[in-house]
Amino acid sequence: MKLDEIDRRILQLLSENGRMSYVDIGKEVNLSRVSIRERVNQLIENGVIEKFSIVINSEKVGKSVSAFFEVDCEPSSLVNVAENLANNPHVASCYQMTGPSTLHMHVLVEDFSALESFINEELYSLHGITRVESHILLRRFKSRTGLKL
C-alpha cells in the first residue's frame, strides 16, 4: 500500500492518541468522518495498522523495577528458550538479536526481590542458556510507543 501524506498524518495522530475520534482526525486533515473511517479501515486491511492498544504506566500498577537482559543460548535451544520467556508474565518484550544466538528481553517486576526470583527460578531454570547479562533501568528518557513517520 502506498501511503500519502494524509495517511501518514492519520497514523501520526492515532499514534499520539489512539482514542482520537474520526471527527477530530477529520478536522486535523480537512476530511469528513466517513473518509477518515474508510482510510483507517484500509490501513487496517492492508496491515499498516496491526492493532490498537494502550500504554500502561508500569510503575502505577506496581511494576517498579525495569530490567533489560541479553540472554545467549545454545543454537538448538534458542526457539524453546524464546517461547518460554515470551510466555512469562514478567517479560514485556523478547527479541532474537544478531550475535551468537542472543535474545534481548525487557522484564518488569514489582521489586528487587521479585527480580531475583525471576532470575534464579524462571530464567536460570531454562535449559540451553549459556550466558545472561542484565541491566537495570535507572531513568527513562524516551520510550517507543509506536513508529514515528
N, C-alpha and C positions, 0 to 999 in steps of 0.2 A: 504494500500500500504506500503510495506516495503522499507524504504529509505536506499540506500547505501551511501558510502562516497562521491561518485561523485554527487549524487542528493543533498546531504547536501551542498556540495561546490557550486553547481549551485545556490541553494537557497540563500546561503550567498552572492554570487556575485550579484545576482539580488536584494537582499535587500539593498545592498550598492549602486547599480546603476541600476535601473530598465530599463534604456535605453541601457545597455550594449549589444552589438551585439552578436549573436550566434558564430560568428567567434572569437571574443575576449574571450568569455567564453570558447570556444573550446581550445584556446591557453593555458588558465589557467589550464584546466583539461586534456589536451592531448587527445581530441576527435575532430571529424570532426563537421563542422557546422550542417550537416544533423543529426548526432547523438544527438547533443545538442537540436536541434529543436524537435526531437522525444521525448527526455526526458522531455523537458519543456511542450510539449503537453500532455504527460502522467501525469505530475504533475498537470496540469490544469484539465484534465478529471477526475482525482481521487480526486479533491477538495483540494489538498495540497496548490496550489496557487489559491486563491479565485478571485483575480483581480489584475490588475496593476494600480497604481495610482501615484500621485505626492504629494510632501510635500510642502506646501506653507508657506512662512515666513509670519505669521500673521501681524507682525509689518510693513513689507514692503507694505502691502495692506491696511494699515490704521487701523488695529485692535490692538491697543497698550495696551489694558487692558485685562488681562487674569485672570479669577476668577474661583475658584472651589467651588461647593455648595454641601452640604449634605441636602437633602430635605426629611423630614419624611411626610408620607401620611397616611390617613385612609386606611386600607387594601382594602376596597371596591373601593377606588378611585385610587389606585396605577397605574393600567394599563392606565386609562384615562389620568392621570397627565403625566405619562411617554410618552405616544403617543403625547400629546400636546407639551411637551418640546422637544421631538425628532424632531418634525416638525418645531421648531422655528429656524430661520436662525442664531441666535446668539449662539445657542447650538452646540458646536463642538462634544461633546460625552455625552451620558447619559446611565447609567448602574443601574440595580437593585442590591443592595448590601444586605448582611446579616444584620439582625437587624430588628427593628420594622418598616417594610415596608419603607425602605430607598432607595432613589435614589442618586447616585453620578453623578455630572454633571460638565462639563467644558464649560465655556462661554467665548467667545471672542467678545469684543466690541471696539468701537472707542476711548472712553474716559470715565471718571468717571460720566459724565452727562448721557451718554448712559447706563452705568451700573445701575445707579439709576433708570432710566426709565424702564429698563428691569425688575429690581426687583419689583418696585412698580406697573407697568402697565401690565407686562406679566407674572410674576411669582406669585405675591400675588393675582392676579385675578383668579387663578385656584382654583376650588372647591376641597376640600379634603386634602389640605396641612395643616399639623399640626405644623411643625417646619422647619425653614430654618436657616442653618449656612453657612456662606460664608468665603472664604479665598482668598485674592488677591495675585497673584503670584508676587514676588519681583525679583527673579532671577532663571533662568533655568540652572540646571547642567547637566541634561540628559533628552532627550525626546525619547520615544519609537516610532520608525517608522516601526518596523517590528520585528518579533520573531527572536531572535538570536539562532542559532543551535549549 
